[in-house]
Amino acid sequence: MAAFAVFYTYDDRSADRDTHRPAHRAFLGDLLESGVVLAAGAYSDAGAPGALLLLRAESEAEVTAVLAQDPFVLAGLVPGVEIREWSAGVGPWA
């Protein structure tokens, strides 16, 4: 199974993200428990709002299908998604 880095870019509707955040986190928590999500979190710097997600999947198409169910995506709060296959050289996921 491959690993994928997913780069979310959020729009400027932070209040809407706050509304949907509990469902978004529950969604990611379920994926973590099932072994799909390795790690996920929002950027904490002052740059553009967004997040990095690391997932395991058979293909990029599978990642796309899984993330289509993310409450943030369903609410239209993620206008930008970049998915890249990622190879861990060292660390717990190598």
C-alpha positions as CSV (number, residue, x, y, z in Angstrom):
1,M,0.0,0.0,0.0
2,A,1.3,3.4,-0.9
3,A,1.4,6.6,1.2
4,F,0.1,9.9,0.0
5,A,0.7,13.5,1.1
6,V,-2.5,15.6,0.7
7,F,-2.2,19.3,0.8
8,Y,-5.5,21.1,1.5
9,T,-6.0,24.8,0.8
10,Y,-8.9,26.3,2.8
11,D,-10.9,29.3,1.7
12,D,-11.3,32.3,4.0
13,R,-14.6,31.0,5.7
14,S,-13.0,30.2,9.1
15,A,-16.4,30.5,10.9
16,D,-17.8,27.8,8.6
17,R,-14.8,25.6,9.2
18,D,-15.4,26.0,12.9
19,T,-18.9,24.8,12.4
20,H,-17.9,21.7,10.5
21,R,-14.7,21.0,12.5
22,P,-16.2,18.4,14.9
23,A,-17.5,16.3,12.0
24,H,-14.2,16.8,10.1
25,R,-12.2,15.6,13.1
26,A,-14.5,12.7,13.7
27,F,-14.1,11.7,10.0
28,L,-10.3,11.9,10.2
29,G,-10.4,10.0,13.6
30,D,-12.3,7.1,12.0
31,L,-9.8,7.0,9.2
32,L,-6.9,7.0,11.7
33,E,-8.5,4.1,13.6
34,S,-8.9,2.1,10.3
35,G,-5.2,2.8,9.4
36,V,-5.9,5.0,6.4
37,V,-4.8,8.3,8.1
38,L,-1.2,8.3,9.3
39,A,-1.3,11.9,10.5
40,A,-3.3,15.1,9.8
41,G,-3.3,18.7,10.9
42,A,-3.7,22.3,10.0
43,Y,-0.8,24.5,9.2
44,S,0.0,26.7,12.3
45,D,2.1,29.4,10.6
46,A,0.8,32.7,9.3
47,G,0.6,31.5,5.7
48,A,-2.4,30.6,3.7
49,P,-4.9,28.5,5.7
50,G,-4.7,24.8,4.9
51,A,-3.7,21.4,6.2
52,L,-1.4,18.4,5.5
53,L,-2.8,14.9,5.6
54,L,-0.7,11.7,5.3
55,L,-2.8,8.7,4.1
56,R,-2.3,5.1,3.1
57,A,-4.2,3.9,0.0
58,E,-3.8,1.7,-3.0
59,S,-4.0,4.6,-5.4
60,E,-4.5,8.3,-5.8
61,A,-8.0,7.6,-7.0
62,E,-8.8,5.8,-3.7
63,V,-7.5,8.9,-1.8
64,T,-9.7,11.1,-3.9
65,A,-12.7,8.9,-3.2
66,V,-12.1,8.8,0.5
67,L,-11.6,12.5,0.9
68,A,-14.7,13.3,-1.1
69,Q,-16.5,12.2,2.1
70,D,-14.7,14.7,4.3
71,P,-17.2,17.1,5.9
72,F,-14.9,20.1,5.0
73,V,-14.9,19.0,1.3
74,L,-18.7,18.3,1.3
75,A,-19.3,21.8,2.7
76,G,-17.1,23.3,-0.1
77,L,-14.4,24.6,2.3
78,V,-11.5,23.0,0.5
79,P,-11.1,24.7,-2.9
80,G,-7.6,23.3,-3.4
81,V,-6.4,19.7,-3.0
82,E,-3.0,18.4,-4.1
83,I,-2.3,14.7,-3.8
84,R,1.2,13.4,-4.1
85,E,2.5,9.9,-3.6
86,W,5.0,10.0,-0.8
87,S,7.8,7.6,0.1
88,A,9.0,7.8,3.7
89,G,12.8,7.3,3.7
90,V,13.2,7.1,7.5
91,G,10.8,7.1,10.4
92,P,7.9,5.0,11.6
93,W,6.2,4.9,8.2
94,A,9.3,3.9,6.2
